[in-house]
């Protein structure tokens, strides 16, 4: 019995000695402010400086209740944010490149009030298929370039406003029911050959009309009225 009591007392003494001389101290404190990557914490001992641990992704804000670890002879670090009473907003801040990888699944980003993407450099999207579904969309860019093999659009109405519109193609075909063109000044056509096939009536009206040919001018019809 005395041997058991002595062993227990010795174990308790060793544990107390270990806790007394441990190199790392952990505790809870309140964030009072921050400048860059350094923050001021306050606990029962007073004010002290602490940095943000690499694994603590959420940036601390003033008023947060945090868990910190302080190693002997080293800087204190904030390990986690325990409570935030001021605002539920959170900021994830990284110093270097960040990669989200799902080797056998999908990555989803869901938000109730919107998603913002902003970058000071390029934004690249690489995928076998890209699908976009929205009720309304706005795209504003200084210049754009689209390269592909095929493009198919199904739109009920298209309106184009441009100062200059240039189209270069080997073959251009239009199939429409009605075509209306309103040109205020000049309409010029330059072609190697021009063929018009009209099934019913061809009507041309102008204030002045000039037809000039270097060789023959032929008018053929059952009846020709001139004048």
Secondary structure by P-SEA (a helix, b strand, c coil): caaaaaaaaaaaaaaaaaaaacccccbbbbbccccccbbbbbcccccbbbbbcccccccccccccbbbbbcccbbbbbccccccccccbbbbbbccbbbbbbccbbbbbbbccbbbbbbcbbbbbbccbbbbbcccbbbbbcbbbbbccbbbbbccbbbbbbcbbbbbccbbbbbbcbbbbbbccbbbbbccbbbbbbccbbbbbccbbbbbbccbbbbbccccccc
